[in-house]
Amino acid sequence: MKEYYWDEFHGVNNTAIGRYLTGRELDFIENFLDRHAVKDCLELGCGSGRLSVPVYRKYKFNITGVDIDPVPLKLLNERQPKIKTKKADLSQPLPFADNSFDFILAIEFLDYLTDLDAFFQECHRVLKPHGHILFTSGNAQSYKSWLQKRFGRHQGRYLFNTRDITNSLGRAGFEIGQIKGYNWLPLRRESNSFLVPLFSHIETSLGLEKIPNISPWIISWARRK
């Protein structure tokens, strides 16, 4: 089987930056899950399971992972057969019935979208009442967005800012529970720089997570009203 670029063992997520991002994202996810009961989880853009596998090992609830690429889905099936998988084009309506899940995970997925309203409306539809969505997004009002547009220096499309996301969530029937910033590190995802731990420490020490409006990336959860 061909190699998967985003794999956490052999691909770009096995770099120093990849491990930093996975660690930040898992910390936020676990902090949420430690305080909220979940029975049925849907992960959109699940890849080969860099997040769903550790989440399943710790919490043991039902997880369905969806991706358009069959290669990572096969890897995920091999790594954790108890996680259900489904191949689907997520630019289309979600292939699930109304009120099917109480938790949606969409990490590093919003940057592939063009219609936020349609996406959040679909998430609202398949979530049970008072269900939650937890997601990340690049921030169009950040220095990395400017560098990407000017020089192509940082990966990501940076299509939306925090106001775009908050307003779209409100129109779809969600309310924000928490939002934080991260990934201030001035390095590309392929980087294995020895400076990653130092930059990560500086990010934490300065409390940069508390200024999501200008943070390069944001991570957030919201509740279906």
Secondary structure, 3 states (H helix, E strand, C coil): CCCCCCCCCCCHHHCHHHHHHHHHHHHHHHHHHCCCCCCEEEEECCCCCCCHHHHHHHHCCEEEEEECCHHHHHHHHHHCCCCEEEECCCCCCCCCCCCCEEEEEECCCHHHCCCHHHHHHHHHHHEEEEEEEEEEEECCCCHHHHHHHHHCCCCCCCCCCHHHHHHHHHHHCEEEEEEEEECCCCCCCCCCCCCHHHHHHHHHHCCHHHCHHHCCEEEEEEEEC
